[in-house]
Amino acid sequence: MKIAIVKLSALGDIVHAMVALQFIKAAYPQAEIDWIVEQRFAELLANNPEINQVLTVNFKGLKTQKSGVWGELQKIKAYGQHSYDLVIDAQGLIKSAVGARLLSKHCAGFDKHSIRESAAAWLYKTTVACPWDANTIDRNVAVLTQPLGISVSQQQIIDKQPFLFYQPAGAVIDDYFITGQQQVLLVIGSTWPSRNYPKQQYLQVVQGLTANCLICWGSEQERQDGEWIAERSNAKLLPRLNLNDLKALIAKVDLVIGNDTGPTHMAWGLNRPSLTLFGPTPISRVYQTPINQVLKSPSIVNPFKLDKNDFSIKDIQVGQVLACARELLAE
């Protein structure tokens, strides 16, 4: 059986979908699985033994280069020559549904009540019902496994095997580690300012931990904020890392503390301890386990209409973060 998965973005959402691969391969060991993804996220999927080919598109670039639409469509049509028995669109957007339909008429995705762009469901031969406000990981697993007749329990997801793979990063990260100390990675940025725990409070977290604190970043603003923290503490600002080296780093640290964003969720994918801080987004985006904990601000979140002006993440007390972090480091 040849299967294509369409999950284009974003970083954390791709991680939450990738967990389904191990259940698909357990049920269909001989299945060949290709994954269609935005080019900038391809390295997240690299080196995964459960994926035959990572096939890239650049839909993101079409926002500024609309003339490239035809080229991207031709690229997808060429991918369709692989003769897929089933294509599953786990993205649930019109653009991803069109891509899935170009790959094969045998395509599946969420039904019209389960996605933001309901018209996408018209293009699927098979649909899966899963409430929009359900746990994000459960939703991804459902849409990727139910069309194949596979049932996955929450306990199976909790008991998952780590599923992010990488090449050794070597001195790129080893030079920042301190022998004899626990290593804590801080993920201080995200796509929304309101999802970011204030840098002043991250500084207090660093000052309250007896650990080697490392700060990763992905934008100029995050670099500046990380530098601000590092200048006032013993924390170390890492160089900008590619996705391979970020995976390698997270796999080696003792704890990841971060906002609701991709690198924090990667810790869950690698079975590494994590503490995720939530403000304007629902904690139903993650699974909580003995080593993967969350702290949520007091605000009430409407999963159907997120409020980007909800800056309540600042109301999570530093003492709460430190207490939870110390418990996780003691595990």
C-alpha positions in Angstrom: 0.0 0.0 0.0 1.2 3.5 -0.9 0.0 6.3 1.3 0.6 10.1 1.1 0.1 12.3 4.1 -0.5 16.0 3.5 0.4 18.0 6.6 2.1 21.2 5.5 2.6 23.2 8.7 3.2 24.4 11.3 6.1 23.0 13.3 4.1 21.9 16.4 1.2 20.7 14.3 3.4 18.5 12.2 4.9 17.0 15.4 1.4 16.2 16.7 0.6 14.5 13.4 3.8 12.5 13.2 3.0 10.4 16.2 0.4 8.5 14.0 3.1 7.1 11.8 4.1 4.4 14.3 0.5 3.2 14.6 0.1 3.1 10.8 3.3 1.1 10.4 2.3 -1.3 13.2 -0.9 -2.1 11.4 0.6 -2.1 7.9 4.3 -2.9 8.1 4.8 -3.0 4.4 3.1 0.3 3.7 5.1 3.0 1.9 4.4 6.4 3.3 5.3 9.7 1.7 4.8 13.1 3.5 4.0 16.3 1.7 5.2 19.4 3.7 6.1 23.0 3.4 9.8 23.1 2.4 10.9 25.0 5.5 9.7 22.2 7.7 11.1 19.3 5.7 14.1 18.7 8.0 11.7 18.0 10.9 10.6 14.8 9.0 14.1 13.9 7.8 15.8 10.6 8.9 12.5 9.1 10.0 12.5 5.4 9.1 8.7 5.3 8.9 8.7 7.8 6.0 9.8 6.8 2.5 10.0 10.2 0.9 9.6 13.8 2.2 8.1 15.7 -0.7 8.1 19.5 -0.4 5.9 22.4 -1.6 6.2 26.1 -1.2 2.6 27.3 -0.7 3.9 29.8 1.9 6.0 31.6 -0.8 2.9 32.1 -2.9 1.8 34.9 -0.6 4.5 37.1 -2.1 5.0 35.2 -5.4 1.5 34.5 -6.8 3.0 33.7 -10.2 4.4 30.5 -8.7 1.0 28.9 -8.3 1.1 27.0 -11.6 4.6 25.6 -10.8 3.5 24.3 -7.3 0.4 22.7 -8.8 2.6 21.0 -11.5 4.9 19.8 -8.8 2.1 18.2 -6.9 0.7 16.6 -10.1 4.1 15.1 -10.6 4.1 13.6 -7.1 0.8 12.0 -8.1 2.6 9.8 -10.5 3.6 7.7 -7.5 0.1 6.1 -7.8 -1.0 6.4 -4.2 -3.7 4.1 -2.9 -4.7 6.7 -0.3 -3.9 10.3 0.3 -4.8 11.8 3.7 -5.1 15.5 4.2 -4.4 16.2 7.8 -4.2 20.0 7.3 -7.9 20.6 6.5 -7.5 23.7 4.3 -8.7 24.3 0.8 -5.2 24.5 -0.5 -4.2 21.2 1.1 -7.4 19.5 0.0 -6.8 20.6 -3.6 -3.2 19.2 -3.3 -4.5 15.9 -1.9 -7.1 15.6 -4.7 -4.4 16.3 -7.3 -2.4 13.4 -5.8 -5.2 10.9 -6.0 -9.0 10.7 -6.2 -8.7 8.3 -3.3 -8.3 11.0 -0.6 -9.5 11.4 3.0 -9.7 14.2 5.5 -11.9 15.8 8.1 -15.6 16.3 7.5 -17.1 19.7 7.0 -18.0 20.1 10.7 -14.5 19.4 11.9 -12.4 22.0 10.0 -12.1 25.7 9.7 -12.4 25.8 5.9 -15.4 23.5 5.5 -15.4 23.6 1.7 -12.2 21.4 1.8 -14.3 18.4 2.8 -16.0 18.4 -0.6 -12.8 17.2 -2.2 -12.5 14.1 0.0 -13.8 10.6 -0.8 -13.7 9.6 2.8 -14.2 11.9 5.8 -13.5 11.7 9.5 -15.6 13.4 12.2 -13.6 14.9 15.1 -14.7 18.0 17.0 -12.7 21.1 16.3 -12.2 21.7 20.0 -11.0 18.1 20.7 -7.4 17.5 21.7 -5.1 18.5 18.8 -3.1 15.3 19.0 -6.2 13.1 19.1 -7.5 15.0 16.0 -4.4 14.4 14.0 -4.2 10.7 15.0 -7.9 10.2 14.1 -7.7 11.7 10.7 -4.5 9.8 9.8 -5.6 6.4 11.2 -9.4 6.0 10.9 -9.4 6.0 7.0 -7.1 3.0 7.3 -9.4 1.2 9.7 -7.0 1.7 12.7 -8.2 2.5 16.2 -5.7 4.2 18.5 -6.4 4.7 22.2 -5.2 7.6 24.3 -3.1 5.2 26.3 -1.3 4.1 23.2 -0.5 7.7 22.5 0.8 8.2 26.0 2.9 5.1 25.7 4.3 6.1 22.2 7.9 5.6 21.1 9.9 8.8 20.4 9.5 9.7 16.7 11.8 12.5 15.8 15.1 11.4 14.3 18.3 13.4 13.6 22.0 13.3 12.8 24.5 14.2 15.5 24.9 17.9 16.0 28.4 17.6 17.6 30.2 20.7 18.8 27.3 23.0 17.6 25.6 22.2 20.9 28.2 20.3 23.0 30.2 23.4 23.6 27.3 25.0 25.5 26.8 22.1 27.9 28.3 22.1 31.4 29.4 18.7 32.7 27.9 17.8 36.1 24.9 20.1 35.7 21.4 19.6 34.5 20.7 21.2 31.1 17.5 23.3 30.7 16.4 24.7 27.4 14.2 27.8 27.3 12.0 28.3 24.3 11.1 32.0 24.7 9.4 32.9 21.4 6.3 31.9 19.4 4.3 33.3 16.5 2.1 35.6 18.7 3.5 38.1 21.2 0.6 37.2 23.6 1.8 33.6 23.7 5.2 34.6 25.0 6.0 34.5 28.7 7.6 37.8 29.5 11.4 37.9 29.3 11.6 39.5 32.8 9.9 36.4 34.2 12.1 34.0 32.2 15.0 35.8 33.7 13.7 35.1 37.2 13.2 31.4 36.2 16.8 31.2 35.2 18.0 32.9 38.4 15.9 30.5 40.4 17.2 27.3 38.8 20.5 25.6 39.7 21.0 24.4 36.2 22.7 25.3 33.0 20.1 27.3 31.1 20.3 27.5 27.3 18.1 29.8 25.1 17.1 29.0 21.6 15.7 31.4 19.1 14.2 31.7 15.6 13.7 35.4 14.9 15.6 38.6 15.5 13.2 39.6 18.2 13.7 36.3 20.0 17.5 36.7 19.6 17.3 40.1 21.2 15.1 38.9 24.1 17.5 35.9 24.6 20.5 38.2 24.6 18.7 40.4 27.2 18.2 37.4 29.5 21.8 36.1 29.0 23.4 39.5 29.8 21.6 39.5 33.2 22.2 35.9 34.2 24.3 32.8 33.6 22.0 31.6 30.8 23.7 31.0 27.4 22.2 32.2 24.1 22.6 29.5 21.5 23.5 30.2 17.9 20.6 29.9 15.4 20.0 26.2 15.0 18.6 24.3 12.0 15.9 21.7 12.7 18.3 18.8 12.8 20.4 20.4 15.4 17.4 21.5 17.4 16.1 17.9 17.5 19.6 16.8 18.6 19.7 19.4 21.3 16.2 18.7 22.7 17.0 15.0 22.9 20.0 15.7 25.2 18.6 18.3 27.6 17.0 17.4 30.9 14.1 19.8 30.6 12.5 22.1 28.0 10.5 25.1 29.4 8.7 27.1 26.8 5.7 28.7 25.3 3.0 26.9 23.3 5.2 26.6 20.2 6.9 24.0 18.0 10.2 23.4 19.8 8.4 22.9 23.1 6.2 20.3 21.5 9.2 18.6 20.0 10.2 17.6 23.5 7.0 15.5 23.7 7.9 13.9 20.4 11.3 13.0 21.7 9.9 11.7 25.1 11.9 14.4 26.9 10.6 16.3 30.0 8.8 19.6 29.2 6.9 22.4 30.8 4.6 24.3 28.4 3.2 27.7 29.4 -0.2 28.6 28.0 -2.0 31.9 27.9 -4.4 32.6 25.0 -4.4 29.0 23.6 -6.1 25.9 25.1 -4.1 23.2 26.9 -6.0 20.7 24.7 -3.2 21.2 22.2 -1.0 18.8 24.1 -1.0 15.6 26.1 0.0 15.8 29.8 2.1 13.0 31.1 4.3 12.5 34.2 7.2 14.2 32.3 5.2 16.6 30.1 3.4 19.2 32.2 1.6 22.5 31.5 0.8 25.7 33.4 -2.2 27.7 32.2 -2.9 31.4 32.9 -6.3 32.2 34.6 -7.9 33.3 31.3 -10.8 31.4 29.8 -10.0 30.3 26.2 -12.6 29.9 23.5 -11.0 27.3 21.1 -13.3 28.5 18.3 -12.1 32.1 18.6 -8.7 32.6 20.1 -8.0 36.1 21.4 -4.5 37.3 20.3 -4.9 40.2 22.7 -5.0 37.8 25.7 -1.7 38.5 27.4 -2.6 36.6 30.6 0.4 34.4 30.3 2.2 37.0 32.3 -0.1 36.0 35.3 1.6 32.6 35.6 3.7 33.1 38.7 7.5 32.5 38.5 7.2 30.4 41.7 4.8 28.1 39.9 7.2 27.6 37.0 10.1 27.0 39.3 8.2 24.5 41.5 7.0 22.5 38.4 10.5 22.6 36.8 12.2 21.4 40.0 9.8 18.5 40.2 10.5 17.5 36.6 14.2 17.8 37.0 14.0 15.5 40.1 12.2 12.7 38.1 
